[in-house]
Structures are given as C-alpha cells and as structure tokens.
C-alpha cells in the first residue's frame, strides 16, 4: 500500500487534481443511474476504474520501455497487478484487486445492449456502484491517505459535473471506521504523552497512520493501524524520484542491523520493494487493530513501548546517515 502523502513537502494540490477526475467519473455514474440510464452509468463506472488503475500503474513504476501508459489496456494493467501480487508485492490488497475486477466486469455490460432487460441493467448498475464506492474510498483514503470528505469539500469535481449538466449528490455519510480510528489515535497519543515526546505535536485524526518527522529529511517515525493488526516503524521517502536515495538510506541502516535489532530487543522487517518508492523498517503486531476496541489499552502499551525502543535503537545511526 502506498503512502503518497507521507512527505509533508509533496503537494496535495496535484494529488487532489488527479483524484478529481476519478471522483468526477464516479459522480457522473451516480447521476446517470438516478436518471435510470444504467448503460451510461456502467460505462462511467468502468472509466472510474480505468482512471484509478492508470494512476496506480504510474505511481508504482510499472511503465515499461517506451510504451506510454495511455497505450496500455486495462487488461494489461490488471495482468501486471496480478503478477506483482503473486510475487508478494501487496501494493494493493487482494480484496481490492477483486473489487476492481468486479467493477470492470460489470462495467463491460454497459456496452452490450440488452433489449427488454432494463430492470436487469439497473440492478447491475446498482451493484456496480456499490462496489465502486468501496474502491474509490480505498484509493483516496488508504492508497493516497487523503480523506474522501476533504476532497468532496473542495467541490472541484462537483463543479465540473454541473458544468456538463450533471446533478448529483456526492456527499456521503462518513464511514464508521473514521470515527473508530479517531478514537484509537486519541487513546494512543494520550497513553504516549507522559512516556515520550515522540508524536507529541501530532493531533489524532481518522486515517490509518500517524507520522512524525525525524531529524533528517525524508525520514519519518510512523504508527499504523489496520482492522486487526498494527505496526510501528521508520518510513523512508525523500520525495519524487527518490527510490535510489531511499534504498541507499535503508542500506546504510541495514549495515548496522545486528546492533539495531539487539538494542531494540526483537527482529525487525527491512522492506525495500523494487516496485515501490519508499522503504520501511517496522515491527508488526498481529491480533489487535482498530476493530478490537476491548484490547486497545493493551496494544497502546505495546506500540508506544516499541516506538520508544525503535527510535532509541536507530538514533545513533540516523545521525551518521549520508543523504
């Protein structure tokens, strides 16, 4: 999973413009469905998936040779995604990959006329839009780490839709997981406050990660929470076109792996996927996540203790990094 906004220097404006096209297609799909035009709604849903898949394909560095991405078919993109997943590169969850393919398959039916089957078409479109909503939410909030509500508040994609005579209500009720994660981070930061100054300047929010800058450019200490697991780690991302630099930093730290892990007290994961820009050093904790509220206090203690130990074990070597 990509963390495209972890670097505070990276412009959110550009990302929002890219996401605006995705949200516009989704808005059009909803509007046409409300007008009982299932065929066009399905077509717009497929275009939404094409826009999402193309952006991921480019961001993950999958463009090969001199063939530009606009000449790569959706089928070719999906084939590449599947190969990466099979090789252990889970830049996209398997379930999300399946949802993308579901929207693609349902969207393809929009190009096939079914005389006398308008009821079936509308039912198909309704199902397709429900699945598409899950995909778009993941893309904005998990892949790009930008709240969907924030994008919708900007109104750019809605204004573009109105200019084309499309009327739709894109504002949705906030998913419950946002509020759960807000409570989770509020509790964790309160637990950490008397124990460490790490992340003391960070406010709780509704995303899946809390990140604080280290003393060096491109280095971030990060807590992450998912449904039933968590992790603490060092996230390495010096910005655009920095894949080589990020790996050099990780290699410098990995040279002292034995000392770092001995000081930390446990083994760590040292992650530098060839198809992703950022690198990571992390310790993962399974069995408790944001859906396991009755165990939060226990995992708070584990996570904060691990973050303190991680920063302490890395500190002598971070000061020696040559960037």
C-alpha positions as CSV (number, residue, x, y, z in Angstrom):
1,X,0.0,0.0,0.0
2,X,1.4,3.3,-1.0
3,X,1.8,6.3,1.4
4,X,1.9,9.1,-1.2
5,X,1.4,12.0,1.3
6,X,3.8,10.9,4.0
7,X,6.3,13.5,2.8
8,X,5.0,16.9,4.0
9,X,6.8,18.6,1.1
10,X,4.8,16.8,-1.5
11,X,2.0,18.9,-2.9
12,X,-1.5,17.8,-2.0
13,X,-2.9,20.1,-4.7
14,X,-1.5,17.8,-7.5
15,X,-2.9,14.7,-5.9
16,X,-6.3,16.3,-5.5
17,X,-6.3,17.3,-9.2
18,X,-5.5,13.7,-10.1
19,X,-8.3,12.4,-7.8
20,X,-10.7,14.9,-9.1
21,X,-11.0,13.0,-12.4
22,X,-11.7,9.8,-10.5
23,X,-14.4,11.4,-8.4
24,X,-16.0,13.1,-11.5
25,X,-16.4,9.8,-13.2
26,X,-18.0,8.4,-10.1
27,X,-20.3,11.4,-9.7
28,X,-21.4,11.0,-13.3
29,X,-22.1,7.3,-12.8
30,X,-24.4,8.1,-9.9
31,X,-26.2,10.8,-11.7
32,X,-26.9,8.7,-14.8
33,X,-28.1,5.8,-12.5
34,X,-30.5,8.3,-10.9
35,X,-31.8,9.1,-14.3
36,X,-32.4,5.4,-15.0
37,X,-29.7,5.3,-17.6
38,X,-27.9,2.2,-16.5
39,X,-25.9,1.7,-19.6
40,X,-24.1,5.1,-19.3
41,X,-23.8,4.6,-15.5
42,X,-22.0,1.3,-16.0
43,X,-19.7,2.9,-18.7
44,X,-18.8,5.7,-16.3
45,X,-18.1,3.2,-13.5
46,X,-15.6,1.4,-15.8
47,X,-14.0,4.7,-16.6
48,X,-13.5,5.4,-12.9
49,X,-11.7,2.1,-12.5
50,X,-9.5,2.8,-15.6
51,X,-8.5,6.2,-14.0
52,X,-7.7,4.6,-10.7
53,X,-5.7,1.7,-12.2
54,X,-3.8,4.0,-14.5
55,X,-2.7,6.2,-11.6
56,X,-1.6,3.2,-9.6
57,X,0.3,1.8,-12.6
58,X,2.2,5.0,-13.0
59,X,2.8,5.6,-9.3
60,X,4.2,2.1,-8.7
61,X,6.7,2.5,-11.6
62,X,5.2,-0.2,-13.7
63,X,5.6,1.6,-17.0
64,X,8.0,-0.4,-19.2
65,X,10.2,0.6,-22.1
66,X,8.9,3.4,-24.3
67,X,5.2,2.4,-24.2
68,X,3.3,5.2,-22.5
69,X,0.6,4.3,-20.0
70,X,-2.2,5.6,-22.2
71,X,-1.4,2.9,-24.7
72,X,-1.6,0.2,-22.1
73,X,-5.0,-1.5,-21.9
74,X,-6.9,-2.1,-18.7
75,X,-6.4,-5.8,-19.2
76,X,-2.6,-5.4,-19.4
77,X,-2.7,-3.2,-16.3
78,X,-4.6,-5.9,-14.4
79,X,-2.3,-8.6,-15.6
80,X,0.7,-6.6,-14.2
81,X,-1.1,-6.0,-10.9
82,X,-1.8,-9.7,-10.6
83,X,1.8,-10.7,-11.3
84,X,3.1,-8.2,-8.7
85,X,0.6,-9.6,-6.1
86,X,1.6,-13.2,-6.9
87,X,5.3,-12.2,-6.4
88,X,4.5,-10.8,-2.9
89,X,4.2,-7.1,-3.7
90,X,1.0,-6.2,-2.0
91,X,0.8,-2.6,-3.1
92,X,-2.9,-3.2,-3.4
93,X,-4.9,-5.6,-1.2
94,X,-6.1,-8.8,-2.9
95,X,-9.7,-8.0,-1.9
96,X,-9.4,-4.5,-3.6
97,X,-8.0,-6.1,-6.7
98,X,-11.0,-8.4,-6.8
99,X,-13.3,-5.3,-6.4
100,X,-11.6,-3.6,-9.3
101,X,-12.1,-6.6,-11.5
102,X,-15.8,-6.8,-10.4
103,X,-16.4,-3.2,-11.5
104,X,-14.6,-3.8,-14.7
105,X,-16.7,-6.9,-15.5
106,X,-20.0,-5.2,-14.5
107,X,-19.0,-2.1,-16.4
108,X,-18.4,-4.0,-19.5
109,X,-22.0,-5.0,-19.6
110,X,-22.8,-1.3,-20.2
111,X,-21.6,-1.7,-23.8
112,X,-23.9,-4.6,-24.5
113,X,-27.4,-3.7,-25.4
114,X,-30.0,-5.9,-23.6
115,X,-33.3,-5.2,-25.3
116,X,-36.2,-5.5,-22.9
117,X,-33.9,-6.0,-19.9
118,X,-33.7,-2.5,-18.4
119,X,-34.6,-3.9,-15.0
120,X,-31.7,-6.2,-15.0
121,X,-29.4,-3.4,-16.2
122,X,-30.5,-1.1,-13.4
123,X,-29.9,-3.9,-10.8
124,X,-26.4,-4.5,-12.3
125,X,-25.6,-0.8,-12.2
126,X,-26.8,-0.5,-8.6
127,X,-24.5,-3.4,-7.6
128,X,-21.6,-2.0,-9.6
129,X,-21.9,1.5,-8.0
130,X,-21.9,-0.1,-4.5
131,X,-18.6,-1.9,-5.3
132,X,-17.2,1.1,-6.9
133,X,-17.8,3.2,-3.8
134,X,-15.6,0.8,-1.8
135,X,-12.8,1.0,-4.4
136,X,-12.8,4.8,-4.5
137,X,-12.8,5.1,-0.7
138,X,-9.8,2.7,-0.6
139,X,-8.0,4.6,-3.3
140,X,-8.4,8.0,-1.7
141,X,-8.0,7.2,1.9
142,X,-5.8,4.1,2.1
143,X,-3.6,4.4,-1.0
144,X,-3.3,8.2,-1.0
145,X,-4.1,8.9,2.6
146,X,-6.4,11.8,1.8
147,X,-9.9,11.8,3.5
148,X,-12.6,11.5,0.9
149,X,-14.6,14.1,2.8
150,X,-11.8,16.6,2.3
151,X,-11.8,16.0,-1.4
152,X,-15.5,16.4,-1.7
153,X,-15.5,19.6,0.4
154,X,-13.2,21.1,-2.3
155,X,-16.1,20.8,-4.7
156,X,-13.9,20.8,-7.9
157,X,-15.3,17.6,-9.2
158,X,-18.9,18.6,-8.5
159,X,-18.4,22.0,-10.2
160,X,-17.1,20.1,-13.3
161,X,-20.1,17.9,-13.2
162,X,-22.5,20.8,-13.0
163,X,-20.8,22.4,-16.0
164,X,-21.8,19.4,-18.0
165,X,-25.4,19.4,-16.8
166,X,-24.9,16.6,-14.3
167,X,-26.6,16.9,-11.0
168,X,-25.6,14.5,-8.2
169,X,-25.2,14.4,-4.5
170,X,-21.7,13.2,-3.8
171,X,-21.7,13.9,-0.2
172,X,-21.9,10.6,1.8
173,X,-22.2,9.7,5.4
174,X,-18.8,9.3,7.0
175,X,-17.9,5.6,7.3
176,X,-17.9,4.5,10.9
177,X,-14.2,3.3,10.7
178,X,-13.2,7.0,10.5
179,X,-14.6,7.7,13.9
180,X,-13.2,4.4,15.3
181,X,-9.7,5.3,14.1
182,X,-10.1,8.8,15.6
183,X,-10.8,7.3,18.9
184,X,-8.0,4.8,18.6
185,X,-5.4,7.5,17.8
186,X,-6.8,9.8,20.6
187,X,-6.2,7.0,23.1
188,X,-2.8,6.1,21.8
189,X,-1.5,9.7,21.9
190,X,-2.9,10.1,25.4
191,X,-1.1,7.0,26.5
192,X,2.1,8.1,25.0
193,X,2.1,11.7,26.3
194,X,3.6,11.0,29.8
195,X,6.1,8.5,28.4
196,X,7.7,10.2,25.3
197,X,7.8,13.4,23.4
198,X,7.6,11.4,20.1
199,X,4.5,12.4,18.1
200,X,3.6,15.0,20.9
201,X,3.0,17.6,18.2
202,X,0.6,15.4,16.2
203,X,-3.2,15.6,16.6
204,X,-5.3,12.5,16.3
205,X,-7.1,12.0,13.0
206,X,-9.2,9.5,11.1
207,X,-6.6,7.9,8.8
208,X,-4.7,4.6,9.2
209,X,-1.3,6.2,10.0
210,X,0.2,8.8,12.3
211,X,3.5,10.1,11.1
212,X,6.1,12.4,12.7
213,X,9.3,13.7,11.0
214,X,12.7,12.6,12.3
215,X,15.6,15.0,12.4
216,X,16.6,14.1,8.8
217,X,14.7,14.9,5.5
218,X,12.7,12.0,4.2
219,X,12.7,10.0,7.5
220,X,9.5,9.6,9.5
221,X,8.5,7.6,12.6
222,X,5.1,6.1,11.9
223,X,2.4,4.3,13.8
224,X,-0.1,2.3,11.6
225,X,-3.3,0.5,12.4
226,X,-5.5,-1.8,10.4
227,X,-8.6,-3.8,11.2
228,X,-6.8,-6.5,13.3
229,X,-3.1,-5.6,13.3
230,X,-0.8,-2.6,13.9
231,X,2.9,-1.7,13.4
232,X,5.5,0.9,14.3
233,X,8.3,1.8,12.0
234,X,10.6,4.1,10.3
235,X,9.3,5.3,6.9
236,X,11.9,6.4,4.3
237,X,10.7,8.6,1.5
238,X,12.7,11.6,0.2
239,X,10.1,12.6,-2.3
240,X,9.6,12.4,-6.1
241,X,12.1,10.2,-8.0
242,X,13.9,9.3,-4.7
243,X,13.7,5.5,-5.0
244,X,17.5,5.1,-5.2
245,X,18.1,7.6,-2.4
246,X,15.6,5.8,-0.2
247,X,17.3,2.5,-0.7
248,X,20.7,3.9,0.0
249,X,19.5,5.2,3.3
250,X,18.0,1.8,4.2
251,X,21.2,0.1,3.2
252,X,23.2,2.4,5.5
253,X,21.0,1.5,8.4
254,X,20.9,-2.2,7.4
255,X,24.7,-2.3,7.6
256,X,24.1,-1.9,11.4
257,X,21.1,-4.3,11.5
258,X,22.6,-6.5,14.2
259,X,23.3,-3.7,16.6
260,X,19.9,-2.0,15.9
261,X,17.9,-5.2,16.5
262,X,19.9,-6.0,19.6
263,X,19.2,-2.6,21.0
264,X,15.5,-2.8,20.0
265,X,15.2,-6.3,21.5
266,X,13.4,-8.0,18.6
267,X,13.8,-8.7,14.9
268,X,12.6,-6.0,12.5
269,X,11.3,-6.1,9.0
270,X,13.6,-4.3,6.5
271,X,11.4,-3.6,3.4
272,X,12.6,-2.2,0.1
273,X,10.2,-3.4,-2.6
274,X,11.7,-3.0,-6.1
275,X,8.4,-1.7,-7.4
276,X,7.8,0.9,-4.7
277,X,9.5,4.2,-4.0
278,X,9.5,4.2,-0.2
279,X,11.4,1.9,2.2
280,X,10.5,0.8,5.7
281,X,11.8,-0.6,8.9
282,X,9.0,-1.9,11.0
283,X,7.8,-4.2,13.8
284,X,4.3,-5.6,13.3
285,X,1.8,-6.7,15.9
286,X,-1.0,-9.1,14.9
287,X,-4.2,-9.8,16.6
288,X,-5.3,-6.4,17.7
289,X,-6.4,-3.5,15.4
290,X,-9.0,-0.7,15.4
291,X,-11.9,-3.2,15.4
292,X,-10.7,-4.8,18.7
293,X,-11.6,-1.9,21.0
294,X,-11.7,-4.1,24.1
295,X,-7.9,-4.7,23.6
296,X,-6.9,-1.1,22.8
297,X,-5.2,-0.3,26.1
298,X,-3.1,-3.4,25.8
299,X,-1.9,-2.6,22.3
300,X,-1.3,1.1,23.2
301,X,1.3,0.0,25.7
302,X,2.9,-2.4,23.2
303,X,3.0,0.1,20.4
304,X,4.3,3.1,22.4
305,X,7.0,1.0,24.1
306,X,8.1,-0.4,20.7
307,X,8.2,3.1,19.2
308,X,10.4,4.4,22.0
309,X,12.7,1.4,21.7
310,X,12.8,1.8,17.9
311,X,13.7,5.5,18.0
312,X,16.4,4.8,20.7
313,X,17.9,2.0,18.7
314,X,18.0,3.9,15.4
315,X,19.1,7.3,16.8
316,X,22.9,6.7,16.9
317,X,22.9,5.6,13.3
318,X,20.5,8.2,12.0
319,X,23.0,10.8,13.0
320,X,25.6,9.2,10.7
321,X,23.4,8.9,7.6
322,X,24.8,10.5,4.5
323,X,21.9,11.7,2.3
